Amino acid sequence: MNHPLIQQDNLNVYIELNQKYGYGFQARLVLDGIVDSVIDVNPFTLDEVLSGATYAVEEINRETGNNYDPHNCIKIAGTSIEANKGSDFTTARVARDIRQGKGELVSPIRTDDGDEIVLTGRGVILVSYFAWMDDNMPNARRVLTRYCEYLASHGYGAGAKEIMAELDRKNKDSGADWIKTSYDQYITDDVDVIQYVMQDTGRR
């Protein structure tokens, strides 16, 4: 159930191989066709660079008064996933998803080189879950909390705190399976759930 790509013409954030270090990830922010900045101070993991890119988009929104959707701005270079697939758990999962063509985590974007991908709605939730379980990233926890709120308001049959407690009781593999199952059962609009869970995730 892949969401349609909503083109953001004025701002694009490209997740790429970190050019300074030759491994890890960097984020290149392109505003109105001009490179605004490159976030490359560390060879970031995929979790870290996605969190940083989201924060950067939210900062641009605050500074310019725009309302760019971080998820729709962010595109990932497939070559960067391949280059880093052995470096961290989340990247390995994404690489496997690409290789197997399951579409659970990412969807391809048609470009001149055919190399870019975006996270699916399910992928946003799962990548956030891996980031929380592996690295205790607060932004990832906020995404999961909002996902539980969304489930609570869309027929899950329990409150958000109860749903979150249910997820917290699971180990990583069973939690990932629970997310896949709950997503299939209760989510009918990828764009709506992405916009909901990504609200305010740029805060620190």
N, C-alpha and C positions, 0 to 999 in steps of 0.2 A: 504494500500500500504506500507507494512513493508519492510525496507531495509535489505539486507543480512548482517549478522554479519561478520565483517572482524576481524579475530583473531589477537591480538597483543600479541605475545608469551613472549616478554621480559618485558613488563610493563602492569600491571593491577591496576586499582584504584577501590576499593570496597567501595561503600557508604553503611554504616551500622548504626545500633542503636549506639548512643554515649555511650560507656562503662563507661566513667568517671562520667557522670551525670545521666545515666539511662533513658534519654529521649533526643529527638533531634537526629541529625545525626553527624557522623564523617566520615572521608575519610581515608582509609588505602591504602598506596601506596606499591605495591609489585613489586620489580625490580629483574628480573632473579630468581624468586621464593623466594626471601628474602624480608622481610618487611623492606622497606626503611625508612618510616616515617608514623606517624599517626597524622592526623589533627583533634584534638579533644578539642582544648582550650575553645570552647564554645559549647553549645547544639544547633548546627546550624539548621536553617530551610533547607528545601530541596533546595530552590533557592540559599541560601548562600553556602551550601556545594558543589553544582554543580559548582558554580562560582569559589570557592576555589580550587576544584579539577582540573578544567580546567587550572587555573593559575599555579598550581603545575606541571602539564604535560608540559606546555609551558616552565617553568623554567628548567625542566629536559632536554627538547629538546635543550635549549640554552646552558646548561652546558655540555651535552654529544655529541651534534652534530647530534642527532637522529631526526626523524621526526614522532614521535608518534601522531596519530590522537586522540585528547582528547575524542571525542564521542565514538570511538571504544574501547578505553581503559577502559571507565567508566562503571561499572556494579552496579546495585542497588539491595540490598538484599530485597526481598519482605517482609520479616518479619519486616524490619525497617519502611516500608511504613505503614504496619498494626499498628505498635506500635505508630506511630506518626500521624495517619490519622486525629486526632482531633486538631492538634497543629497549622496548617497553611493551607491557602487556596489551595496552589499548591499541597501539599501532599494529601489533601482531594480529589482533582480532580483526582490525579493519582490512589488513592485507589478505587475511583468509577470506573475508567476506567478498573482496574484489575478485580473488582467485576463483572462488566457488560460484560467483555470480548470484548469490542469494538475495542481495538487496536489503538485508536486514539492517545494515548500518549506513550504507552509502548508496547514492545514485549517481550515474555518470551525467556530465553535462556535455552537450555536443559543442565542441570548439574546433578551431582549425587543426590542432594537434590531437584532439580527442582525449586529453590527458586529465581534465579536471573532474572532480567529484564533489558532491555535497552530502552532508549527513541527512539521512531520512529522519522522519519524526521519531521512529523507534530508535534510530541511531543516536539521536540527541539524548534520549533517556538512558540508553545502555552505556554510551560513552561517559555520561555523567556518573552513572552507577560505578563503572570501573574506576573512574577518577576518585570517587569517594572511598571505595573499598581499598584501593591500592595506595592512595596518597592523602586521604583525609582532606580533600580540597573543599573549603567552605562554599565556593560557588557551585560546585557539583551537588552539595547537600541541598542548597536552595532549589536547584532544578528538581531534585527528587521530591522535596517537600511540596512543591507546586504541582508536580505530577500526581501526588497523592490527593491534593486538593481537587484537582481536575477529575480524578476518578470518583471522588466522593460526590461531586456534583453531576456526575454522568452515570449514575445507576449502580455503583459498586456495592452499595448496601452497608456501608460503614463510614464513619467519620474519617477525616484526613489523618488525625493523630493515630487512630486505630490502624489504618492502612499502613502508615509509616512504621508503626511498631511491628506489624506483620512482616514487612520487608526487612526490618532490622534483625529479626529472629533468624533469618535465612543465611546460609553461607553464600559465597560468591556465585557459585554455579547455579544453585537453586534459586537465588535471587534474580539472576539473569533470566532464567527460565520463566520465573513469575512475571517479570516485566514483559517478556514476549507474549505470554498468554493473556495478561491483563490488557495489553495494548490491542491485541487482536479482538478481544471480546468487547471492549468499551470505547475504543477510539475510532471514530468514523471520519474525522476531519484532521488530516495531518497539519495543515497550515494553522488551524485554530489552536491545537495543542502546543505546537511549537511556539507560537506567539505568546501563549499563556505562560509556559514554563520558562521562557527566556526573559520574561520581564524582570528587570532589576538584577539580573545575574552579574552585571558588571560592577556591582558595589563591592567594596572591600571593607 
